[in-house]
């Protein structure tokens, strides 16, 4: 399998490639401008690996929650490459990526659930609880810090993601990253079933920008 992973969900523009046991990674923290940087980064990654785009047999892409524009850039690129090469795409949520990174970084034998959290606005967080085996416990939700504090206490969970420090449980924070780890995205993309994890954006709430109603031009 030759797998290309793409992450433009948050502040990073990251791409990764695994092929024949070799792994190639590129990641830049840019904040904005993913659309201008992504395709050149993919081209540079393929050049480093000495492979044409036609060699890719599977894709993985971050699907959110994250930046509305960033998600559209990454998912559109993955879908376009998949259409041209007729290959499957695995959509991976940022919350699952953070939970998987926490599972890989914590001490061996530590089998608590993992609560993955990302900041939203004000006192709200995006979050989802996973078992120690990374199975989701319920859906990803947007809720208050108090809500997730109760979940963390009831489940005795370890915490992961940039929102983890908001819960005032520092002894349970495994990592507090914002953008997904591209190496973890590669691992998940190779393992997950594309049919069960489509490249569909996970916004959790509608974007702030909405089309204006009754402003269209009538067809002649």
N, C-alpha and C positions, 0 to 999 in steps of 0.2 A: 504494500500500500504506500502510495505517495500522497501525503496529506498536507494541505495548506490550511493554516488557521489565520483568521482575520479578527482583530479587535479594534474597533473605533468607538466603543460604547461611551467612554468617558474621556479623560484628558490625554490618554495615550493613543498613539497610532502604532499598532504592533502587528507584526506578521511572523509566522513561524512555519517551518517546513520539516517534516520527518520523512525520510526515505531510506530504505535499506539499512536501518539501524543508525543512520546519521541524522542529527538534528541541527537546524539552522534557525537562529532567532534574531529578529531586529525589533527594537522598541524605542520610540521617541515620545517624550512628554511634550505635547504641543498645545494642549488646551483647545484650540480651534484650528481649522484648516485641514481637516482630515481628507476632504475631497481632493485637494491638490497634491497631497503627499502619498496617499494610499497606493495608487497604481505604480508610481516610481519605486516605492518600497518593495512591492511584490516583484517587479522586474529585477531589482537589485538582488533580492533574495534568491530568485531562480538563477540568476547569473552566478551567484556565489556557489550554488549547488551544482551548477553546470547542467541544468535541465531546462527544457522548453515547457511552456505552459501546458502543452498537450500531454505531458507526463503525469500531471496531477490526476489522481483517481478518486479523491474525496476531499471535501471542504468542510471546515468548521468555522462558525462565526458567532460572535457575541450578540445576543438578541435583547439585552436589557435586563432590568431597568438601566437607563442611562440617558445621555443627551439625545433629544429627538432627532436632530440633524445628524449627529454621529452615527446613530443606529441605522438611519436610512442609507448613509454612505456605505457602511460595511456590508449590510444585508444586500443592497443592490449590487455591489461588486461580486459578492459570493453567488448570488443568483445568476448574474450574467455569465460568470465563468462556468458555472454548472450547466447552464443552457448550451453554451458553446461546446463544452467537452462531454456533455451528457453524463454527468457524474452526480452522486448524491451530495447533499449538504446537511450537516448537523447543526441545529441551532442550540446554543448553550447559554443559559441565563448567567448574568454576572453574579447572582447570588449563589448558584451552584458552583461556579468557578471559585468564589471566595471560600465556600465550605470545603471544597476539595483541596485547596491550598492549605487551609487550616488542618485538615486531616493528615496531610503529608508532613506538616511541620511540628505537630505536637508529639509528645513523648509516646513511644511504643507502648501499647497496652491501654492507653487512655481512650476509653470507649464511650464518653459522654456524647449526647446529641450536640449538634452544632447549629447555632442560630446566626445566620448571615444577615448583615445589616448595612444599608447604605443611607446617607443623609438625604432627606427630601427638603422641605421648606419648614422653617420655624421649628416646632417641637415634634415634627413628624419624621418617620423613617420608613424606608422600604425594607421589608424583611421576610425571611422564610426560615422555618425550622427544618432541619434534616436529621435523620438518624446518624449514628456513627458510621453506618455503611453508605451514607449519602443518599438515602431514599427520602424524598420529600414528605414532610408531615403537614398536610394541608397546602393551600395555595400561597403564592407570594402576595403580600398585602401592603397597603400604605396605612400606617396607623401611628398613634402617639408613642412617645418614649415610654410612658407609663404602661401602655399595652404590652410593649415588648419586654419591659422589665418584669412584668408578671409572668410572661411566657418563659423568660430565662430562669426565674426563680422556680417555677413549677416543674420545668423540665431538667433543671440542673445542668444547663447547656454551657458549652464553651462558646465563645463569641468570635466572629470574624467579620472583616470589612470595615470601611471608614466610619460607619455609624456605631461600631461596637463600643467606642470610648464614651458614648453618650449615656450608657446605662449604669455608670458608676460601679462596675464590677471588674476592676483592673486585673484581678487575679485570674479571670476567665478569658481575657482577650488573647487570642493566639496570634492574630495579626490585625492591622488596621489599615490595610491597603484600600485604595479607591478603585483604580483600574485593575482589571483582571490580569493574572499572570499568563503570558502567552504560552509558556511551557505547559502549564496546567490545561489550558484550552486545547493544546495539541493532544494531550493524553485523553481528555474527555471526548474529543472529536473522534478518536480512534476506537473508543469503547462503546459509545452510545449508539442506539439504533436511529438512523435518520428518519424512519417512519414515525417514531414516537417523539422525535425532537426536531420538528420542522423549523426552517429559518423564518420564523414569524416574530415580529417585534413584540416585546413585552413592555408595554408602557405603564401598566397598572392604573394610570389615570390619564384622561385626555390631555393632549398638548395644549399649552397656553395659547398658541396661535390657532385661530379658527377662521374658516372662510366667512366672509360677510354675506349674510342672507339678503336675497332680493337685489343683489348688485350685478347679476349676470347680464350679459347682452343677449337680447332675444334673437333667436335664429331667424334669418330672412327666408 
